[in-house]
Every structure is written in structure tokens, then in C-alpha cells.
Amino acid sequence: MFKKILIANRGEIACRVIKTARKMGIATVAVHSEADKDALFVEMADEAVCIGPAASKESYLRMDKIIDACKQTGAEAVHPGYGFLSENAEFSRRLEEEGIKFIGPKHYSVAKMGDKIESKKLAIEAGVNTIPGYNDAIAGPAEAVEIAKKIGYPVMIKASAGGGGKGLRVAYNDQEAFEGFSSCVNEAKNSFGDDRVFIEKYVLEPRHIEIQVLGDSHGNYVYLNERDCSIQRRHQKVIEEAPSPFVDPDMRKAMGEQAVALARAVNYESAGTVEFVVSGATKEFYFLEMNTRLQVEHPVTEFITGLDLVEQMIRVAYGEKLPIAQADVKINGWSMECRINAEDPFRGFLPSTGRLVKFQPPAEVAGQVRVDTGVYEGGEISMFYDSMIAKLIVHGANREQAIERMRDALNGFVIRGISSNIPFQAALLQHPRFCSGNFNTGFIAEEYPQGFDASMVPHDDPALLAAVATFARLRYIDRAVQIDGQLAGHGRKVGSDWVVVMGGKQYPMSVLHTANGLDITHADKTYSIVSDWKFGDLLFEGTVNGAPICLQIERRGLRYRVSHFGLQVEPIVMTERAAELLAMMPEKLPPDMSKFLLSPMPGLLRDICVAEGQEVKAGEKLAIIEAMKMENVLKAEQDGKVRKLVAKPGASLSVDEVIIEFE
């Protein structure tokens, strides 16, 4: 077996590979950019080599520097993770030429399958179902529009070397095809160094089902069942699960056999994924692409099969045979994964950067709860790389139990200092359509057409949240009395009647102290709360009427921010008289910022598309901001005239920084 391997990646996947290598007794080498010098994966590795500045093209995409690091440290093999150089045939070939093993498929397989245009042609030859489309590179946006019209809208515009939702747009008309083509080309060039783009028919009501395959150098192949990755936002996966609630045994077998046939056609060695788009109405499935690497969502397959896919990749690269045959592959229970991203769901999911003031994931439980991450409390989330900071994976005996465990785990996942998508994930996990399994890749766009607002998430018992806020308020008063240094029994008396103002409503509360906690009554319903919660704790754990409860609560001035199952409220707990006075206070209006274009996220101002004095129309492109490897186009919301360009291209913007001032 290898004695030392190098991981040509960063973040959680680098940490993930290091854990398996350590288990196998293999030493590890991390390569890192200057921005990642204090990253968790650098600390975990046995050795670390800095390979350049923060920009990926000057560090993680530099083959020569990675090969030099292998020679410098004596690494015998390279695991590429996902993204960066993981599907770069030249990288695989150059490693082979240097006598260094690539822990992945051979370069010819990467070349054939990593190119989406060529892989589709090969799939047709192998007898795999494919989507109608135009399979050659397209010269420019005008040609893209003509091709799209011939295929028929809607169409998908895709970067040939793309992946992870980058370099992909859906167009429903000529304008979207024209603009989408240009954005895809720019993203593909910046992220993958390959600006070729192609177009294919967009399947309505599609489900995204992928088949995990394994192949070795001895001609053995297996498929490890399917993963359902249909819960997506802007074509990036949000929740994945295995198996799929949609796939039946016959479909599973047919898709698995086609995936293996494609792997055989290119002499595939290693772990790989064949992705299919499936019609929710007809159950017809079409080849989408083959990812010649480890997938972000591989842990759900590991949970239901009991296999360590990273270990299998390493063993195959070393020349070993697969340890299982197709008949040995089973489905054990149900697994789900939520991608925890540094983004603000209340601001259109824009990237969020900064310091992780608090990072407290739920406790891992063998066979039930797993957290894959590459960050730590006090670390920095930068604008240079993607937004994913952790993966939360759960396993249950069935889908219902997996959903319940994921809900509980999300309630107990504490992140402060930056925004995260945890409230949105929690809301999805209780949505009736998700729970029923009746969804497709358009689910989020259909259910949240105006964006996400946690206040609109229904809660079975909002008065419960008001009662917990009351509990927290009284604990805070108790603490204040103790700090005053007054003798027990001689402090200020706390009344038994309180009012909680929450969501524009008032909740009168009557409080009775008990031997173990508080009985808090609202509208003839009593909540008997028992908890060891102390002021300052972000997690509130205890029981309500004997049932366990876990939520997050923190004091914010006079308010208490309470988060539970995706709902986030900020109740104020006060005396009855204070509530009367509050109701008479005039509402304070926010300042008028309608004459300014503000940056909705921290990022790099790539371009300003208008000039001072220019008349602009609603929908016209104003500026382009790049953040976390994604290009974001800002457009005019109404007609107007540009008075002043405040920011300049190349500037690093903060949230709400002024870019353009209008007349």
C-alpha cells in the first residue's frame, strides 16, 4: 500500500481524505494557498506545502507546483478531491508520466468522460439514453440563440468542462439564451480554464438521479445504487439522499446497468458517478454527464452500503481488486445530506464571508449523524473559494427516521459570525412536498418564487417559542440579581405575569416556579419547561411537558432571537405595562436608499456596465460581482439615469456598499 499521498484540494474534502488515509496508515501531504495557511486541513495533514497566492489559478490549479510538492515530499500518489484539477486529463497524464499515481481514473477516461460533449457521443455509442441537443462547441451568443430556437425552449446552456452548477444556465427565451451563453463562457473560463459551451433540451419536471459506480484495473465493475439530488437551487444541490423515494427496483437496475456499460466503454478505474435526468411524469431517464471523481454527496452512499469510497479509490489506484461483486451490494436504511453553506437565505442566498465567531456542529453519532467539514471556530470564511463550509449527513432505518434525525441535527447546529443556510434547510425538511417525496429540480423555485423568509415558515405551536423566550428572560433576570450581589430572598421581586410581543401579536404569559423549572401558561395551555440552560448559551436543550426540545436562542438587546425548525423569530418579553407603552410607540421608518445600487454581497466588482449620465431601463445590466467562484449580474429594477459611479471595477466590496448613484 502507498506510504504517503498528497491531497490536491482544500477544505472539507481534504479533511475527508486525510481521515481515511490516517485510518489506512498512510501519511498525508496538504498543499495550500497563502489564504489557507491556517486552514483545518493544513493542520490535520502530516506535511504541508504552500503553492501560491489565494487565487485558484495561481495555486490549486497549478499542476507544476503540485507535482513539485510531490517530489519535494516523496508523495507516491495524489488524491484530487472534487473540483479544481479532479477532472483534468492533462493533470492525470502528467502525474502518470512522473511515476506518481493518480487516485482516480486513467487520463484517457478522464478525457473522454470529463468533456461533456464527447461523453454524450460515447454514451450514445454505448447504448445509454441521451437528451436531444447540440453536441458541439458553440461560437458565440448569436449562434447559441439560433440553436436554442431550433431545439425548442426551455434549453440548458452548459460549459463542457463544468460541474457543481457552475457554467450552467436555463434559458426560456432568446434574451436569456444570449445572456446565459455569455455568463456560462465567463464562468467556465474562470473556474475551469475551458470556455466551450453546448446546449441541450431542458426536461420539464426533471429529477436528478445519479448512479455511483466503482471499477478496478482487473475489469470488475459494480454500481452502488442511486442518489436523489433533485433538491437544487440554481442548479446546485442542496439536499441529497440515498436511495431515491422515486426510483423503483426495475428503474434502479436499468440505470445501474447503463452506468456500468458506460464505465466499461472507457475502461474506467476508480469511483465515478453517472448522472441522469429523469422525467417525473414518464420515468424516462436520460444521460446527463459522468463525473470522473468523488462526488460531494458520496457520504449518503457510504451510509447505505457500508463502504468507504475514498478507501476504495486508494486501493484501486494501488492495483487491488474490488472487494465486492454486484450481488453483494445492498441498501441498508436511508441517508440524507444537507450542504451547509456560507450564504444568507434572507438576502437571496448571497455569499456571506467573515470570521466564524461560533462553530458548534451537532455531536457525531456512529451510524446516525456525521459532519464533514474543513472549518473551525475562529477561522475565516473568505471570498476566494466556494461557499460550502460543512456537510451534515444522517442515517436512519427509513426515510421518515432520516428526516427526523436531520431536523434535530439542524436544530443543534450553531453558527455565528456569518450567515448560513441552516434556517432554509430546516424549512425544507418539514415542507409537505419534500416529506412526501413528490418533488423535482424545480421544487425550490416553485415553492419559494419570491425568495425565502423564515417568518413565513409555519410552526405547529408558536406560543411554545414565546414560552421559551419567557423562560430565557427570567433566567437573565435571575443572573442580573446574582450579579448585583444581593442575598438570596432579598433581591427584586419578579412578577408572575408577562407579555411576549412576537410577529405583531401579543402572547400574555402567566409564570409559576416549580421544583425543576417553570410552568408557563398561555391561553389555558401550560408549558412545563425543565432545562439547565444558562444565560449566554446559544443552544437551549431540555424538556417541555416531558418531551425533549432543542432550539437556538440568544439575547439581542431587548429581543430574544429564537430559531426552531426553520422558523426564526425575535420576541420581546416585557411587563404588561411595558407592552401597553410599546404599542403606542410610532414606527421608525428606514432611510430611503432607492437612489443607490448597493452591493448585495461581499465580493469583487468585476465590471460596471453603464456610464455616468446614461439612461437605463428596468432589467438593464448594471454591474457584475464575482464572489465564491460565481458571477452575479446586478440589473436595474426600474428606469432611471446614472448620476455617479461610486465604485470602480476591481474593487473589493462589502455588503451594502454603494456602487452607483442615480438621479
N, C-alpha and C positions, 0 to 999 in steps of 0.2 A: 504494500500500500504506500501511497505518497507519504513522505515525511513532512513536507511543507508546501502549502498552497498560498497563492496570492488572490485577494478578492479585489477585482477591478470595478468597485462600486462604492457606494456610501450608504449612510442612513440605516433604516431598519433591515434591509435585505443583507447588508454587510454583516450586521449583528447576527442575523439569522444563520448565515453560512458559517460564521465563526463558532456558533454554538454547536452545530453538527460536527464541524471539524474537530472541535475540542473533545466531543463525545467519542470520536473515532481515533483520538490520539494523534491528530495531525496538527502541526504548528501552523500559524497563520500570519500573513503579512497584509497590512492595510496600506493602501495608497490613498492620499488625501490632498485636497486643495488647501490653500492657505486659510480659507474661510472655515474649513472643517478641522483645524488643528486641535481643537478642544472637544471634538465630537465623541460620542459614546463608542462608536465602532473603532476609533483610533485607540482609545483606552483599552478596549477589550482584546485587540489583536496582540500577538506576541511581539511583532515588529511593525513599524510604521515608516512610510517614506512619503515625504511631501513632493508632489509632482507638478505644482504650479499655482497660479492665481485662482481666484474664485470662479471665474467664467469657465464653464464646462469645456469649451473648445480649447482652452489653454491648460486643462488639467485632465479631467476624466475622459476626454475624447482624444487624448494624445497617446497614440499607440506606442510611439518610440519611447516615451517616458515610462510607460507601464512595462514594456519589455526590458528596459534598462533596470527598473526596480526588481524584476525577476532575477536578472543576472547578478545584481548587487546583493540580493538576499539569499540566492540559491533556491528560489521557489521552483518546484518542478511542474506545477500546473496552475492555471488561472480559472477561477470561477467568475463569470461576468455579471452575475445577478440578473436584473432586468433593466431595460433602458440603456442609455449610453452605448457601449460597444457590444452589447449582448447579442445583437443580430447583425453584426458587421462581418461579412465573409472575409474581407481582407485581414481583419484582426485575427480571425481564426487561422487563416492561412499563414500569416506571418509568425504566429506562435508555433505552428507546426514546423515551419522552416527553421526556427531557432531551437527545435527539440524540446519545446515546452508544451505540455498537454493543455488543450482547451477543454474545460469541463462543460461540454455542450456538444452539439453535432459537428460533423466534419464541415470544412469550409464550403464544399460543393453543395451540401444540403442546405446550409445557411443561405447561400447564393440563390438557390432555386426557390426556397420557401420564404425567405426574408423579403424578396421582391414580390409584392402583391400582384403585379401584372403577370409575371412569369408563373407564380404559384397557381394562379387561376387557370392558365393554359395547361399546366401539368395536372391539375385536378380534373379537368375535362378528359384528358388522356387516360387518367386512372379510373374513370367511371364515376366520379364524385359529382353530385348535383351542384350546379353553379347558378349564380344570379345573372340575368341578362344585363349587358352593359358594353362599354367601350374599353377594350383591354390594352390600349396603347397609350403612351405618354401624350399629353395634350400641349400644343404650342403656346396658347395664350388664352385670356379670358373670353375673347370673342368666339374662338373655336369651341370653348367649353359651353357657351350658351347654345350654339348650334347643335352640338352633340346632345346636350340635355333635352332640347326640344324634340329631337328625333327619338330618344329613349322614352320620353314622357315624364313629366313631373309627377311626384317628387323624385329627386335623384340624390345620391350620395357622392360628394366630391372628396376624394381620398388621396392622401400622399402615399406613394408607392412604398416608401420606407417608413411609413408612420406606425404609430402604436400608442396605446394608453389614452386614446381620444384626441391626441394632438395631430394636426394636419387633417382634420375631418370636418366637413360641413354638410348640412342637409339644405337643399335649395328647392323652393316651391314655385319659383318664377325666374324670369330672365335676370332681373336685377340681383337676386340672391345668388344665382349661379355665377354671374360676373364678379361680384364682390367676394363670394365664397372661394372662388378659384384663386384670387389674389392672396387672400388671407392664408389659404392652405399652402400655397407656394412659399410664402414668407415663413410660416411656422415650420414647415418641413425643412427648409434650408437652414434655419437657426437651430433646430433641435436635432436634425439627423444628417445634415450636410448633403441632402439629396432632395432636389426641388421638383422631381417628377410627380405628376398628379394624374389620376384617372377618374372615370365616372361610371357608376352603375345604378341600376334601378333600386329605389328605396322600397322595401317590402312594408306594406301597411300592417298595422297591428303586429309588429315583429317581436319575437322573443329571442334573446341572445343566449344560446346554449353552446357550451364548449365541451369537448371531449379531451380528457388528459390521456396522453399516450406515453409509453416507455418502449425504447428499443435498445438493443445492445449490438456489439460488433460481431455477434455469432448468429445473427439472423432471427433473433427472438423478439416478438412484439406482443404487447398487451395494451388494452385500453382500460382505464381506471374509472369507468363510468363518467357521468356528466356533472357539470356545474351550471347552475342557472344564474346568469349575470344580467338579468333583464332590468333590474332597478338601476337606472342610469340617469345622470344629469349632464346635459351637453355631451353625451356620448362617452362620459367617463363613469365607470362603475362605482356604485355607492354601497350596495349590499349584494353579496354573493352567497349562494347556498348550494349544498350538495346533499342528496340528489335534488332534482328539479321536481316541483309539485305538478308540472305539466307533462313531463315525459313518462310514457308507459314502457313496459319491458320490450315490446316489439320495436318501438322507435329507438330506444336505448341501444338495442342490438344492431339495428340498421346503421345508425350514426356511428357507433363504435367500429363496426366493420369497415365503413367507408374511411374513417380516420386512420385505421391501421393500413388500409390499402394505399392511402396517400403516403404514409410514413415509409412503407416498403418501396414505393416508387422512387424515393430519393435516398434509399439506404440510410434511413435516419437512425442515429445513435444518440441516446440521452432522453431526457424528459422534454416533451413538447406538447403543444395544445393546438387542436384543430377546432376553429370556431365556426359555428353555423348560425345563420339567421333562420328562424322557424316561424311560419305563419301561424298565428294563434287561431285562425279560423279553420284552416285545412290540414294543419300539422305537416305540411310540406316543408322540407328543410333544404337549405342551400349553403354551400361552402362560402365562408366569408374570408377567412385567411388562416394561415398557420403561423403560430408564434414559436420560433425555434429557440425557446428559452424557458426559464421558470416563470410562471405567472404570479402576479401579486397575490391572487386568491388561492394559491396552492394549499394553504393550511386546511381548507374545508375538505379537500380530497384526502389529506393525511388523516384527518379525524375519522372519516368513514371507512378508510381502508387499513389504517394502522401502519402505513408505510411512511418513511421519512424520504421525501422526494429528493432533497439535497444529497442525502447519503447515497441514494440510487444513482444520481448523476455522477458523483465522485467515483463510485465503484465501476460504473460503465466506462468512464473515461480511463480508468486504470486497466480495463480489459476484462473485467469479470462478467459472468453471465447474469441475466435477470434471475432473481430468486423465486419467482412465481410464474405460473402459466395462467392463461385466461380463466380456466376453471377455478382457480384459487381466488379470483377477485370477488369480493363480497361487498355488500352495503351494510354497514353497521350504524344504525341510527341516522341522525340528521345533524348537519353542521351549518352554521351561518357565520359570515364575516362582515363586520362594519368597518369601513375605512374612516378613520378619524383624521380629518383634515384641518389645517390651519386656515380657516375661512369663516366668514361671518354670514350665517344664514339669514340674518335680519337686514343685511345690506346687499342682497342679491348674490350671496356666496362669494363675495370678493375676497381676495387673499388677505390674510392677517399675519403680520410679522411682529417680532419683538421678543422680549425675554419671557421664558416660562417661569413666572413667579411661583406657580404651584403646578406640579405634575404628579398626580396620585392615581394611577390606574387601579382598577379593581384587583383583588388578590387572585393569583392564578390557582386553579384547582385542577389537578391531573385528570384528564379525560372529560373535563367540563368547561373550563374557562382558560383561555390562553391570550397573552398580549405580546405581540411582536412590535418592537419599537426601536428607534435609534436616537431618542432624545432623553433628556434627564432634567430634573428640576433645577432651575437656574441657567439652563442652556438657552441659546439664541436660535430663533427661527428666522432665517434670512430670506431675502427676496430672490436669491440666486438659483434655488432648486425647487422641486415640486412641493406641493402643499401637504402631502401626507406625512403625519407625524407618528401614527400608530395604526395597528390593525387589531381589532378586538374580535376574537374568534370563540364561539361557544359550540358545545356538542350536547345533544340530548337524545333520549330514546326515540323521539318522534319530532315532527315539525313544531307541534304545539309546545313541547317542553323546551325546544331550542329557542323559540320566540320568547318564552317566559324568562329563560336564563339571560338572553340578550337584553331584555328590558331591565332586569335587575342589575346587570353589569353596567349598562349605560347610566343608570341612576347613580351608581357608585364611582363613576369615572370623573375625577376632579381635575380641571384645567383652568388656570387663571393666568393673567398677563397677556394672553392673546385670545382671540375668539376661536371657537371650534364649531364643527357641525354636529356636535352631540345632541343638542335640542332637536334638530331636524331628524337625525337618525332615530331618536326616541319616538318622535311623532310618527314616522313611517312604520315603526314596529307595532303600532296599535291601530293603524289605518285598516278599516274593514276589507278593502280590496287586497291589501298585502296579506292580511291574515287568511283570506280565502284562497290565496294563490292565483287569483284571477287578475293578472296584470301583464303588461308588455313594456317595451322600452320607452313608450310614451307616457307611462304612468305618472311620473313627477310633473311633466309639462301639463298633463290633463288635469291633475288634481290640485296643482298649485300654479295656475296660469298667471296670477298676479304676484307671484313670489310667496315666500314663507313668512308667517308671523305667528310666533308661538302662542300669542294670546288667543288665536282662533282655534287652537287645538282643544278639543273637548276634554273635560276632566270629569270622571264619574262623581266626584264629590269635592267641589271647590271649597266648601266650608271646612273640609279637613285641612287644607293648606292654611286657611285663616286660623284654625285652631293651633296648628304647629307654630305659626308666626307668633301667636299669643304666648305659647309655651316659651319660645325663644326670648320674647320681650321680658317676661317675668324673670327668666334666668339672668338676663342682662341687668335688671334692677337689683336682683339678689347680689350680683357681683359688685355693682356700684355701692351697695350698702356695706359689703365686706371691705371694699377699698377705703370707705370712709372711716373704717376702724371702730365703728360703733359696736357696743356689746350686744350679744345675741338677745333678742327680745326687746331691745331698746331702739332699734332702727326705725326708719319711717314706715308707716303702715301702708301696705299696698291694697288698694280696693279690690273687690271681687267682680266688679262689672267693667267691661271694656268694650270698645268698638273697633272692629277691623275694617278699614276702608281699602277696598281692593276691586280693581276693574270697574270703577264707577259705582260700586254698590257698597252698602254698609252691612256688616255682619256683627250684630250685638253678641257678646260673649259673656257668659257667667262662669266664674272660675272657683273651683273648690280644691283645696290642697288635700292630698291623700298621703298615705304612708309611703307609697312608692313613686308618686309623681303628681299629676294634675288631672282632675276631671273638668273638661271644658265643654260647656253646653251652648248650643246654638239651635234655636227653633225646635226645642224639645228633643234634640239629638245630642247625646253625650259622647264625647271622645275621651276615653281614659288613656292618657299618654304616659308611658313609662320610658325614660331614656336617661343615659348617663351623659348626654350632650352638654358640653361646656361652651360658654361664650368664646367665639373665635374659631371653633371647629367648623369646617365647611360641610362635612358630612353629618347629617342628622340620622342616627340609627336608633331604633328602639321598637316599641310595640304600640299599636293603637287598638284598643279593645281586644288585646291579646294577639293580634295579627302583626307579623313583622313589617316594618316600614323602613325604607331608605330613601332619603331625598337630600338635596343640597340647599343650604341656607346660609346667608351672610348678611350682616348689617351694612346698610349703605345710607348713612345719615339717619334720618328718621324712619327709613324704609327697611324692610327685610326682603331681599330677593330670594324667592323660593322657586326651585326647579324640580319638576317631578313628571316623568313620563312625557317629556317634550314640552310641557307647559311651563312657562316662566312668568311669574307674577311678582309684583313689588308691593305687598300690603303695608299699610301703616297701622300700627297698633296704638291706640290712644284712649284717654278717658272719654266718657260720654260728653262732657262739656267741651273738650278739645275738638271732638268730632263735629259738634254744632258750630264752633267757630270756623273750622276748616271749610265747612260747606258754604260759609258766607264770603270766603276769600275770592277775589277776582282771579280769573285765569290769566297767567302770564304768557304772552304771545312770543314765539321765537323770532329772531331777526330775519328780515327779508333777504334771501341770498339768490333770488331768482335771476339776477343780472350777472351771475358768475357761473362759469363752468368749473366745478370743483373736482379734484381727483377722488374717485370713489374708493381708492385703494392705495397702499404704498407700492411704488413701482418706478420703472424707468420710462420717462417721456420719450418715446421713440420718434414721434413726428407730430407736428401741428399742421393741419390740412387747410387752414384758412389764413387770411391776411387781415391786417388792421384796415378798417373801413369797408370790409367786404359784407355784402348782404348774404345771409344764409337762410335756407328754407328748412322747415321741420324734416327731420330724417337725414339731413346732410351730415357727412362725416366731418368731425371737428378735430379730433386728436386720436393718437394711438398710444396706449400704455402697455408696456410689457412687464409682467410680474409672474414669477414662478413658472417660467417657460411658456406662458400663454400670452397671446396677443389679444388685447381688449380694445375694441373700437368704440369711441365715445361719439354719439350723434346728437344733433340739435333736437330738443324736444318741441320747439316752436320756431316760427320765423323771427328773425332779428338781424341786428347789424353789429359787427365786431368793433368794439371801441379800442381795446388794448390787448395785446398778447403779453400776459404777465410772466409766464414761464417760457423757457427755451428748450428745444429738443436736446436730449442728453441729460436733462436734469433728473435727479432722484427726488421723487415726490413723496410726500406724506399724505395720509388720509385727510381729505377736505382742503388740501392746498389749492389755491386759486391758479387756474391755467389760463383762462380767457375771461375778460370782462366785456359785457355787451352794453350797447346804448340803452 
